[in-house]
């Protein structure tokens, strides 16, 4: 039985009164989906209709992708996002994936975790995917690689949207894409969210990275990592470097991060739930943004040497070291 048909049947089970409706959702999620969706659908409450309607409108591959999103959604999104929002997000993520050879070769797990998601951290949930695809796909049409495309975006997109960095003129630190565009200014956090969404809109895997506080000086910082086909490379948002990815002013500061100290470690966001939470320094009460501790990717590798002295006899002259 097709996934679309199964979920359409489940959607018909809703009735008017909310208490019975919630019971219907809980009891009648198709067996094929129950292990995956039962808990998030229960959390969604009255919005569960929107989630199931969204899945029912997508083909099997896209429906599976949406289920991945739903399984890992924070409560705020389960209760508020509409079917139209979710369907558009998934459709355009797959559209971008088919546009180029470099986008189509992104492994499925990285596509799901770092291209498909509609948000990076706790920013407002804007409907940016279709608009950004229209704006930025022409910029990368002739690019031959993920890295080239990411570099072009970071070089050219800012004058297109007229947003620049300002620590005081930006309205708040954790701005959504359109909040930053409307203001014309953004923090390093807001700029990073913008670059990540621009990258994702054209099929480039990108994720939010930052540290709550530099180890050797005051202040936090946020930046972006781009997957270039071989691994994750950092870049500063609105800080294009002709040297390529992996070059930025903060490289030296990042090399002094302390992995086992939550204040001074470096974290990368993850849509897939993890045991680590991203410490959002602007609102430490938020604990729904999953992360990976990626400090080891930045810290200096020190070579340890062991010296051995060899003597002819006890108290004799040294013959080797």
C-alpha positions in Angstrom: 0.0 0.0 0.0 1.4 3.4 -1.0 2.5 5.7 1.8 0.4 8.6 0.4 -2.7 6.4 0.4 -2.1 5.2 4.0 -1.7 8.7 5.4 -4.7 10.0 3.5 -6.8 7.4 5.2 -5.4 8.3 8.6 -6.2 12.0 7.9 -9.9 11.1 7.4 -10.1 9.8 10.9 -10.0 13.2 12.4 -13.3 14.5 13.9 -14.4 17.8 15.1 -13.9 17.8 18.9 -10.3 18.2 19.9 -10.1 15.5 22.6 -11.5 12.8 20.3 -9.4 14.1 17.4 -6.2 13.7 19.4 -7.2 10.1 20.4 -7.9 9.4 16.7 -4.4 10.5 15.8 -2.8 8.5 18.5 -4.8 5.3 17.8 -4.9 5.4 14.0 -1.4 6.3 12.8 -0.7 3.6 10.2 1.4 0.8 11.7 4.1 1.5 9.1 4.5 5.0 10.6 3.6 4.5 14.2 7.2 3.9 15.5 8.3 7.0 13.7 5.5 9.5 14.2 3.5 8.5 17.2 5.4 10.6 19.7 5.8 13.8 17.6 2.1 13.6 16.5 1.1 13.4 20.1 3.2 16.4 20.9 1.8 18.4 18.0 -1.7 18.2 19.4 -4.2 20.1 17.3 -1.5 20.8 14.6 -1.1 17.1 14.0 -3.5 17.4 11.0 -1.1 19.7 9.3 1.9 17.3 9.7 0.0 14.3 8.4 -1.5 16.3 5.6 2.0 17.4 4.6 3.3 13.8 4.5 0.2 12.7 2.5 1.0 15.3 -0.2 4.5 14.0 -0.9 5.9 11.0 -2.8 7.6 8.2 -1.0 11.2 9.6 -1.1 10.0 13.1 -0.1 7.7 11.8 2.5 10.5 9.9 4.1 12.5 13.1 4.2 9.7 15.0 5.8 9.3 12.2 8.4 13.0 12.8 9.2 12.3 16.5 9.8 9.2 15.8 11.9 11.0 13.2 14.1 13.6 15.7 15.0 11.5 18.9 15.2 11.4 20.9 18.4 8.0 21.2 20.1 7.5 24.8 18.9 7.6 23.6 15.3 5.4 20.5 15.8 2.7 22.8 17.2 2.9 25.6 14.6 4.2 24.7 11.2 1.7 24.3 8.4 1.5 21.6 5.7 2.0 24.3 3.0 5.2 25.5 4.7 6.6 22.0 5.1 5.7 20.7 1.6 7.3 23.8 -0.1 10.4 23.3 1.9 10.8 19.7 1.0 9.9 20.2 -2.7 12.4 22.9 -3.2 15.2 21.1 -1.3 14.8 18.2 -3.7 14.5 20.6 -6.7 17.9 22.1 -5.8 19.4 18.6 -5.3 18.6 17.8 -9.0 20.0 21.0 -10.4 23.7 20.2 -10.4 26.0 17.2 -10.3 27.7 18.5 -7.1 24.3 18.8 -5.3 23.1 15.4 -6.5 26.2 13.7 -5.1 25.7 14.9 -1.6 25.2 11.8 0.6 21.7 11.2 1.7 22.4 11.5 5.5 24.1 14.9 4.9 21.4 16.1 2.6 18.7 15.3 5.3 20.6 16.8 8.2 22.3 19.9 6.5 20.3 20.8 3.4 16.7 19.8 4.0 16.1 21.6 7.4 14.3 25.0 7.3 16.1 26.3 10.4 19.5 26.3 12.0 19.0 27.4 15.6 16.1 29.2 17.4 15.5 31.9 14.7 12.0 32.8 13.6 10.7 30.3 11.0 10.6 32.2 7.8 9.3 30.8 4.5 12.6 31.4 2.7 13.3 28.3 0.7 11.5 29.1 -2.6 12.5 32.7 -2.6 16.1 32.0 -1.9 16.2 29.4 -4.6 14.9 31.9 -7.1 17.4 34.6 -5.9 20.6 32.5 -5.6 20.4 29.5 -8.0 21.4 31.7 -11.0 24.6 32.6 -9.1 25.8 29.0 -8.8 24.4 27.7 -12.2 27.9 27.4 -13.7 29.8 26.3 -10.6 31.7 23.0 -10.8 31.8 22.2 -7.1 30.2 22.7 -3.7 33.1 24.8 -2.6 33.0 27.0 -5.6 29.3 27.5 -5.2 29.6 28.4 -1.5 32.4 30.8 -2.2 30.3 32.6 -4.9 27.4 32.9 -2.6 29.5 34.4 0.3 31.1 36.8 -2.1 28.0 38.0 -4.1 24.8 37.5 -2.0 25.3 40.3 0.5 25.1 43.1 -2.0 22.0 41.5 -3.5 20.2 41.5 -0.2 21.9 44.6 1.3 22.7 43.2 4.7 26.0 43.8 6.6 27.4 43.3 10.0 26.8 45.7 12.9 27.0 44.7 16.5 24.6 47.5 17.7 22.4 48.4 14.8 21.0 44.9 14.4 17.7 44.5 16.3 18.6 41.2 18.0 21.3 38.6 17.8 19.3 35.6 16.6 17.6 37.1 13.6 15.8 35.1 11.0 16.7 35.7 7.3 14.0 38.2 6.6 14.5 40.0 9.9 18.1 40.6 8.9 17.0 41.6 5.3 14.4 44.0 6.7 16.9 45.6 9.2 19.8 45.7 6.8 22.1 44.7 9.7 22.9 41.5 11.5 25.2 40.0 14.1 27.6 37.2 13.2 24.8 34.9 14.2 22.2 36.5 11.9 24.7 36.6 9.1 25.5 32.9 9.6 21.8 31.9 9.5 21.5 33.9 6.2 24.5 32.2 4.6 23.4 28.8 5.7 19.9 29.2 4.2 21.3 30.6 1.0 23.6 27.6 0.7 20.9 25.1 1.5 18.5 26.8 -1.0 20.8 25.7 -3.8 21.7 22.3 -2.4 24.9 23.1 -0.5 25.2 21.4 2.9 25.8 24.0 5.6 25.6 24.2 9.3 25.7 26.7 12.1 28.9 26.7 14.2 30.1 28.7 17.2 31.6 29.0 20.6 29.9 30.6 23.7 33.2 32.3 24.6 36.7 32.4 23.2 39.2 30.7 25.5 41.8 33.4 25.5 39.6 36.5 25.2 36.1 37.8 25.9 33.2 37.3 23.6 31.3 34.6 21.7 31.3 34.1 17.9 29.2 32.3 15.3 30.3 31.1 11.8 29.4 28.6 9.1 30.7 25.2 8.0 30.2 24.0 4.5 30.5 20.4 3.4 32.7 20.5 0.3 32.4 16.8 -0.8 35.3 15.6 1.4 34.6 17.2 4.8 33.4 20.2 6.7 35.3 23.5 6.1 34.7 26.8 8.0 34.0 30.2 6.6 32.9 33.5 8.1 29.5 34.8 6.9 29.9 38.0 4.9 33.7 37.4 5.1 34.6 36.0 1.7 38.2 34.9 1.5 39.9 34.4 -1.9 42.1 31.8 -0.3 39.0 29.5 -0.1 37.1 27.7 2.6 39.1 27.1 5.8 40.5 30.6 6.0 39.2 33.2 8.4 40.4 35.7 10.9 39.1 33.6 13.8 41.2 30.5 12.9 43.8 31.3 15.6 41.3 32.0 18.3 39.4 28.8 17.4 42.6 26.7 17.7 42.7 27.6 21.4 39.2 26.2 22.1 38.8 23.8 25.0 36.8 20.6 24.2 35.9 19.6 27.7 34.9 23.1 28.9 31.3 23.9 27.7 32.1 27.7 27.9 35.1 27.4 25.5 34.2 24.4 23.2 33.1 24.7 19.6 29.8 23.3 18.5 28.1 22.6 15.2 24.3 22.4 14.9 22.6 19.2 14.0 18.9 18.7 13.0 19.1 15.1 14.0 18.8 14.9 17.7 21.9 14.3 19.7 22.9 14.1 23.4 24.6 17.5 23.1 22.8 20.8 23.1 24.0 23.9 21.4 24.7 26.6 24.1 22.9 29.6 22.7 24.6 32.4 24.6 21.8 34.9 23.9 19.2 32.7 25.5 20.7 29.8 27.6 17.1 28.7 28.5 16.7 27.2 25.1 17.7 23.6 25.1 16.1 22.2 21.9 19.0 22.9 19.4 21.0 19.7 19.0 24.7 19.9 18.3 28.0 18.1 17.9 31.2 19.1 19.8 33.6 19.8 16.9 36.4 21.3 18.9 38.9 18.7 17.7 38.5 20.0 14.1 39.9 23.4 15.2 42.5 22.9 17.9 46.2 22.7 17.3 47.6 19.3 17.0 50.7 19.0 19.2 53.3 16.4 18.6 54.5 14.5 21.7 58.0 13.2 21.8 59.6 10.8 24.3 63.4 11.0 24.7 65.3 8.0 25.8 68.9 8.1 26.9 71.1 5.0 26.5 74.3 4.5 28.5 77.0 1.9 28.2 76.8 1.2 31.9 75.4 2.7 35.0 77.0 6.1 35.5 78.8 5.7 32.1 78.8 8.0 29.1 75.7 8.5 27.0 75.8 6.7 23.6 72.3 7.6 22.3 69.4 10.0 22.9 
